[in-house]
Amino acid sequence: MRLIAGVDSDPSSTVAAIADETGRVLGRATVPATHLAGETQDSSGRQAVILHSLDAARSAADIFGASPLDALVIGLTEYDEEVVRLFALDGIAERLAVMQHAEIAHAGALGGKHGIVVAGAGSVALGTAPGLLEYVRVGGWGRSRLAAGSPSETPWSGADILALAR
């Protein structure tokens, strides 16, 4: 069975879900955030909490052992290059993407449709529009960055994002 997992790690909690290739959620788990779990706020502490959340989701799904994940998506409040490196090196998933919370919030709120969301207690606004190939962002730390990719950021002003909404 091919397994896909998503983890959302923010200042209040870390939530993980594991699904099969059809998208059926097999297990979910919520564990304390890095600082609440007694881990350091550095990359290795974040990795430990994320791994704990994945183990708890596997347990909730009655999936035991080290079945590799086909894909893993991790959402963080801020980008952490070291978390990407640690997960890429440990081989936990065939494919890995680490992205900012706003992109996950956008997908969840709008289901792939165009629009604007404000996420992270108002720290970032993110939007899409017909014909636009990338997100338009105000605030936050830039585009998604893949483990094997290089970052690129485009600064946008509030006027730019409002012009797209017209």
C-alpha positions in Angstrom: 0.0 0.0 0.0 1.3 3.4 -0.9 1.2 5.9 2.0 1.0 9.7 1.8 1.4 11.9 4.9 0.9 15.5 5.8 2.2 17.3 8.9 1.3 20.8 10.1 3.6 22.0 12.8 2.9 25.4 14.3 3.4 27.1 17.7 0.4 25.5 19.4 0.5 21.9 18.1 1.8 19.4 15.5 -0.9 17.5 13.6 -0.1 14.5 11.3 -2.4 12.5 9.0 -1.6 9.4 6.9 -3.7 8.5 3.9 -3.6 5.8 1.2 -3.2 6.4 -2.5 -6.9 7.1 -2.9 -6.8 9.9 -0.4 -8.6 8.0 2.3 -7.3 9.1 5.7 -6.1 6.1 7.7 -4.9 7.8 10.8 -4.5 11.2 12.5 -2.7 12.4 15.5 -2.0 15.7 17.4 1.0 16.1 19.6 2.4 19.2 21.4 4.4 21.8 19.5 8.2 21.7 19.7 8.5 24.0 22.7 5.6 22.3 24.5 7.0 18.8 24.0 10.2 19.8 25.8 12.2 19.8 22.6 14.5 22.5 21.5 13.2 25.0 18.9 16.0 24.2 16.6 15.8 21.9 13.5 16.6 18.7 15.3 13.8 19.4 17.9 11.3 20.2 15.1 12.3 16.9 13.4 11.8 14.9 16.6 8.3 16.3 17.1 7.4 15.8 13.5 8.6 12.2 13.6 6.6 11.7 16.8 3.5 13.0 15.2 4.0 10.6 12.2 4.5 7.7 14.6 1.3 8.6 16.4 -0.6 8.8 13.1 0.7 5.4 12.0 -0.3 4.0 15.4 -3.8 5.5 15.0 -4.0 3.8 11.5 -2.8 0.5 12.9 0.3 0.7 10.6 3.3 -0.5 12.4 6.9 -0.8 11.2 8.8 1.4 9.0 6.8 1.4 5.8 8.3 4.2 3.7 6.1 7.0 2.7 5.5 7.7 -1.0 5.1 11.4 -0.2 5.4 13.7 2.8 4.3 17.3 3.0 5.4 19.4 6.0 3.9 22.8 6.8 5.9 25.1 9.0 5.3 28.6 10.3 8.7 29.6 9.0 11.0 27.9 6.6 13.8 25.7 8.1 16.4 24.6 5.6 17.9 22.2 8.1 14.5 20.4 8.6 14.4 19.9 4.8 18.0 18.5 4.9 17.3 16.2 7.9 14.2 14.7 6.3 15.8 14.4 2.9 18.8 12.5 4.4 16.8 10.1 6.5 14.8 8.7 3.6 11.5 8.7 5.4 9.7 9.5 2.1 10.3 9.1 -1.6 9.1 12.6 -2.2 9.3 15.5 0.3 7.9 19.0 0.2 8.3 21.6 3.0 6.1 24.6 2.7 4.7 27.6 4.7 1.4 27.3 6.4 -0.3 29.8 4.2 -0.1 27.4 1.2 -1.7 24.6 3.1 -4.4 27.0 4.4 -5.1 28.2 0.9 -5.5 24.7 -0.5 -7.7 23.6 2.4 -9.9 26.7 2.4 -10.3 27.1 -1.4 -9.9 23.6 -2.6 -7.7 24.5 -5.5 -9.8 27.5 -6.6 -8.5 31.0 -7.0 -8.8 33.5 -4.2 -7.0 35.1 -1.2 -6.5 33.8 2.3 -4.9 35.4 5.3 -3.0 33.0 7.5 -0.7 32.8 10.5 -2.6 35.3 12.7 -2.5 37.8 9.8 1.2 37.5 9.2 0.8 36.4 5.5 -1.8 37.0 2.8 -1.6 34.5 -0.1 -3.6 34.6 -3.3 -4.0 33.1 -6.8 -5.8 34.4 -9.9 -6.6 33.0 -13.3 -3.5 32.9 -15.5 -1.2 33.3 -12.6 1.3 30.5 -12.4 2.5 31.2 -8.8 1.0 32.3 -5.5 1.1 36.0 -4.8 2.2 36.6 -1.2 2.5 39.5 1.1 4.5 38.6 4.3 5.8 35.2 5.1 9.0 33.7 3.8 8.4 33.1 0.1 7.5 30.2 -2.2 7.5 26.5 -1.3 10.9 25.0 -1.3 11.4 21.4 -2.1 14.2 19.3 -0.6 15.9 19.1 -4.0 14.9 22.6 -5.2 16.4 26.0 -4.8 14.4 28.8 -3.3 13.2 31.8 -5.2 11.2 34.7 -3.8 9.3 37.5 -5.4 8.4 40.5 -3.3 4.9 41.8 -3.7 3.1 44.7 -2.2 -0.4 44.9 -0.9 -1.3 46.9 -4.0 -0.1 44.0 -6.2 -2.3 41.5 -4.5 -5.3 43.9 -4.6 -4.8 44.5 -8.3 -5.2 40.7 -8.9 -8.5 40.7 -7.0 -10.1 43.2 -9.4 
